Amino acid sequence: MNRSAEGLTPVRVNPRAKTVVVRNSFGQPVIFGMDWTAIVGGQPLKLARKHARLVRATHYLVMGVPAMTVGCVQLEKQYFAQSCGIYSAAALFSLAYPSAAVACLVRFEEGGCWMVASHSGSIMSETDRWFADTATALAALNEIRRRFPNLVVYEGLIASSSQLPAWLNDKCSEQARVLAHQSARIGVNSRATALGLIVVAVFLVKWFDPRSGQDATLTQMHPTQLWLEAIGQYSQQHPVHGFSDLMRVMAAWRRVPFDPAGWQLLRVQCEPVSIDWSCAAHYRRLHRFALNQQLEAAKPGDWEFHAVALDRAMLTWNLLRAAQPLNLAQEPMRADWMTSLQRLSPLFEHIQVGLPSKLIMAAPLDAQGRPLERPADLPNWHQRSLAFKGPLRALTALQALTVPVRWRSATLEVGNISGQDLTRSALVVQLIGDLFEHIQQ
């Protein structure tokens, strides 16, 4: 459902709507509510168009450098003829606040909240969403805050289009202008004609060759090819981390000021965002004479300082392109990863492996919109939860683990001595992620 507000009239918002279109003070239509997905791999525009076609979007937009995301939306026919263009509110926000992890929560006077979050200009998936009330929107924000402890949130109340935030009420940047998907445009403009031609063609084919209708149906569906496309899309959205990627994260830890004047390093936290990583070093003020300027002076030049409270502060930084896609369409060489973990276990305080579960992947649809059954000859991938805890010095041993892993967090605890004998250390690392394995059918 799409609704618009003309000129400076009050914004009419349906809290249950998925997508809302309003006009700013320049009369430009702005979209609130698009579906955003990470793009991993080369030729991002080609991948974006392909994704837009798969989700049957009428419009799409690619944002973020180097971590890229594509936003897709289905708009009504009237929006194909907008001479001034249509713009994404989420994209305008990410352009206004391109650094670090930021979020925006906008409450409308008539009810309903819109929330979006971005990281270094890339819009996060599961945001750019509408919520019925503030409580549910804040709950969704808390989930994002767990991934990004240094998240900065901007809040506002909108009563009319004249009170839109400055970043939304200025003339829209062309970078936020959505593109009409060509196949959708053709479908909107000539749907009736196309349907008529299809009916005539099917009638003629069946008249001359009754068997050709069945052959055409089989040719149209291509279940294996459609499943391969779905698997490829899943692979791009869920990159994995090789040993070299993990070592790049650890190398950044060596740049952390471990003993700045008047401050104590408590822990370092890193979490992946698409193919990048977002990291934060947490500090505690030791005495009343310690100043923020002393900690800020000790940070590397390309990092950011954040004063969290009077006695707490953080240094944050981003690590770019430390992940890689996993080809789930190919069957890998069988690896005895369980034995590798058993050999590593004496070096760590503990290693935990969960039970295998199937990858949650949306099945492609046939021409009638029905889910296609997964072909039996495709590789059968499963994932398990995986967790390590042990001394920092033991991480180099993970080179022996050749099975694909996607890490969800990497934390370095400083000062709290943990473990016994070989695993005893004051620098303790905890890794949490998912292990991917191929299971023979």
N, C-alpha and C positions, 0 to 999 in steps of 0.2 A: 504494500500500500504506500503510495507516494502522495504527499501533500505539499503545497507551496504557499508562501506568504508574499504578497505583492507589495512593492514599495516599502513604506515605513509602517504598514499596518501591523497589529500584534501578530506574533508568531503563533500559529495554531498547531499544536503538537498532539499527536495521538501517542500516548506512552507505549501502546502495544504495537506500533508500527516498527518495522525493521529498517526502513529507509525513509527519511524525511528530506524534502528539498525546500529551502528557504532562499530569499533574495536579500543580499546585503544592500548597503546604501547606494551602491553603484548599479543596482538592479541586476547583478550577476547571480544566477542560481548556484547554490552551494549544497552539496550532498552531505548529509549526516547519515552514516550507516553503510559501510562497504565491507566486503569480506576480503581480508588480507592474508596472503600466503607467501612464505619465503621462496625465493628463486635461487637455486644453487646450480652453478655450471655456466658454461659459455653461452653466448647469444641470448642474453636476457630478454630482449624484445620478442624474439621468436618463441621462447619458452612462455612468455607472458601471453602472447596471442593464443598459443596452444592451450594454456590453462583456461583462458577466457572462453574458448570454444568448448572445452570439456564441461564447464559449469554453466554453459548457455548464457553467458553474460551479454548484455547489450553494450556495456561500457567497461573500460578497464584503464588502469593507470599504474605505471612502474615508478617506484620511489626508492631512494637510498643508495649510497655509495660508500664503501664497496659492497656491504651487505644489502641485497636488494629484495624488495617485496613487491607483489602485484596485488592491487585492489580490484575487485570485480563487483558489479552491481547490475541488477535488472531494472531498467527504467521503462516508463510508458512511452508510447509512440511519440507523444508531443515533444519529448526532450531531444529527439533526433534533429529537429529543425531549429535548435537554439543558435541564432547567429552570433551571439556574444560568447558562446561556449558554456560548459558546465564544469564546476570545480569541486574538488574534494575538500571537505572541512578538515579531515585528518591530515591530508597532505599540507594544507596551509599551516596547521599547527606544527608539524614536523619541520617545516621550512622556517618558522618563526623561532623554534627552539631546537637547533640542529645538534647540540652536543649533549653528552651524558644520557641518563635515563630520565625522562620527563613524562608526566601524565596531565591530563586535563579533565576536569569533571564540571559539566555545565548543567545547572538545574533550571528548568523552565517553569515560569510562573504558573502555567496551566497544569503542571504535573509532568513527570518523566524526567529522566537524567540521561545525558549523553556522555560517554567516557571514551577517551582514546589515550594510548600510550605509545611512545616511540623511543628508540635508542639510537643515538648518533644519526638521526634522520631517517631511520628505517622504522616503519610502523609495525607494532607488534600484532601478531595474530590474536584472535579472540578479543580485540578491542575495536574502536570505532563502532560501538554498540549502544543501543538504547536500553534503559532499565526503567521499570515501572516506578521505582522510588529510590531515594538516596541510600537507604540501608543496603539494598542489593548491589548498587553501584560501588559503595565503599567496600563491600565484601569482595567484589571482583578486584578492586584496587589492592586490597591486602594480599591477595594471591600474587599479584605482580610485585609487590614490595618484598615478598619473601625471596624472590629471584634477584631483585635489585634493591638492596638495603638503602642505597643512596638515592632512591627515587624522589624526585621533586614533583609535587602535585600543585597544579593551579586550579582554583575553584572559582565559579562565578554563577550569578543568577541573571537570567535573561527574561525580560518582560516583553520586549518588542525588538524588531530588527534594527531599530536605531540604537539599541543598547548592546549589540553584538560586541565581543572583544575586539580590540584594535587590530589584532592580527587577522581577524575575520572580516572586519568592516572596511578595511582598506581595499584598494583595487587588487583583485586576485592575481597572483603570479601565474605565468603561463606554465610553470613547472607543475602546478596543481591542476591543470586542465585535463579532464578525462578524455579518453579517445573512444569513439564509437567503434564497436567491433564490426568489421565489414560484413561478415556473414549474418550478423543480427540485423544490420541495416537493410540488407537485401531481403531478409525474411520479413521485416516489418513493412517495407514498401511494396512488396509484390507477393504477399502471402496468398491472396485469393487466386491470382494468376497462376502461381506455382502449383497450388493444390489442383486447379483445373487441369493443368498440363499433366500432372502426375496421374490423375484419374484416367485421362484419355490414354496415356502411355501404357498404364497397367492393363486397361481394357484391350488395347490392340495387341499387347504381348500375349495375353491369355487367349485371345481369339486365334492367333496364328500358332502358338505353341503352349499348350496347357502346362507343360513341365517347366517352362522358363520361369514362372512365378515362384516356384519353390527354389530354383537355382538362385534367383535374384535375392530372395530372403536370406539364403545362406551366405551369399557374397556380401550382403549389406552388414551382417552382424559381425563377422570376423572375431569371434570371442577371444582367441589367443592374442591377436594384435591389440584389441582393446584392453585386455588384462596386462599386457606388457606396458602399454602406455600408463595404466594406473599404477603399476609397480614402479615405473620410472619416475612418476610424479611423487610417489611416497619417498623414494630414495632422495630426491632433491630436497624435500621438506624435512628429512631426518638425517642430516650428515653425521658421520662418525669421526672419531679422533684417533689417529695413529699415534705411535710412540713419539714420533718427532713433534706432533702437535702438542702433546702433553709436556714434552721437554721445553717447548717455547713458553708455555705457561710458567713452568718452574724457573726458567731463565729470567723472566720478569720479576719473580720473587727475590732474586738476588739484588735487584735495584731498590728494594724496599729499605728505607732507613730503619735499622733495627734498634738503635739506641740514641735517638735525638734528644737534645738537652731538655730536661724537664718532662719528657713524655715516655710512656711505656707502650710498646707494641703488644697488642693482645692477640690478634689473629689476622690472617689474610684470607679473603674469600673471593673465588672466581667462579663465574657461571657462564656457560655458552649462550650466545644469542645468534641463532642461525649459524653462520660460519665464523663468527667473531666470538670474543670473550669479553665480559665485563667484570672488572676486578676492583676490590676495595680493601685497603689496609686500615684496621681499626686501632685507635690509640686511646689511652687513658692519661689524663693529666696527673702528674705525681705530686705537685705541691702548688701553692698559691702564687708562687713567683714565676711559674711556667706560663708562657704566652703563646697564642696561636701563631704569631709571626715567627717564632723559633722553629715550630714544626713545618710551617710553610716554606721557610728558607731551606730546609733540609730535603725537600721533595725534588725528584727529577723534573726538569723543565717542562716536559710534555704531559705531566700529570696535573690533576686538579685537587685543590684543598677544599674541604667542607667542614665547617664548625657545626657539629651535631648538637652539642650542649656546652655548658660552661666547662665541664671536665671531660668532654668526649670530642673527638675529631676523626676525620677520615681523609685518606688520600685515595683517589680513584684514577683508573686508567682503563683504556681499551686495548685489546690485542686483536689485530685484524687478520682474517683469513688463516685461522688455525683449526681447520676442519676439512673434510673431504667427503664426497658422496660415495655411497656403497652400492655397487651394482647388484641389486637383488634379483635381477633377471638371469643371472648366471649361477650355476652350481659350483661352489668353491671346492678346493681340495680339502679332503677330510683332515681335520686337525684334532689332536688329542689335547684339547685345552684343559681338561680336568686334571690330567697328570701335571701339566705345567703349573697349575695353581697349587697342587699338592707340593711340588718342589719349592714353590715360593713361600709357602705358609710359615716356615721357621723364621723368615726375615720380617714378618709382620705380626702385629699384636693380634689381629684377627682378619679373616677373609670370609665374606658371606656371599653365597650364591643362591638365588631364588629358583623356584620351579619354572620350567619352560611354559610359555604361553604364545599363542598365535599373534602375529602382527595385526593390529586393528587397522584394516584397510577397506575403504569403501569400494564395493564391487561396481564395475562399469555397467551401464545400462544398454539394453538393446534398443531397436528402433521404436518399440512400443513402451519404452520407459521401464522395463522390468530388469532386475539385477541378473547379470549373466553368471552362470555357474563357473567356478574357477576350473580351468583345464587341469587334468591330473598330471600332465607332463611338466608343469612349471615348478621351479625350485620351491621347496617347502621350508621357509625361514621361520624361526621362532626367536623369542628374546627372553632373557632372564635378568633379573635385578642383580647387580654386582656391587660390592662394597669392600674397600680396603681401609685399614687403619694401621699405621705403623710409623717408624722414624722416617724423616725426610731422606736420609741417605739410602733407604731401601728402594726408592722409586726407580732407580736405574735398572733394577732387576726386572721391571715390567716389560723390558724389551723382549723377553722370552715369551710373552703372551701375544700370539699372532692372530688370535680370533678378533673380529671387529668389535669395537666397544664405542658406545656413545656416552661420554661423561655428562652428568647433569650438574655436578658441583665438585669443586676441589678446594679444600680448606686446610690452612696451616695454622695450628694452635701453637702459641709461643709461651714458654715459661712453665707450663703445667707438665711436670715430668710424668710420663706414662710408660707402661710396659715393664718387662723384667728381663734381666740378662741381655740377650742379643737385641731385643726390641726396645730397651730402655732408652729414652731420649726426651729432651726438653723441646724439640722441634718435631711435632707430631702432625702427620698428614692424614686426612680422611678424604677418600674418593668415593663418590656415589654415582652409579651410572647403570647402563644396560648393556648386556652382552648379546651378540647376535650369533646364532648357530643355525646350520642347515641340518634338518632331520630327514633321514631317508623315509620315503613313504612305503 
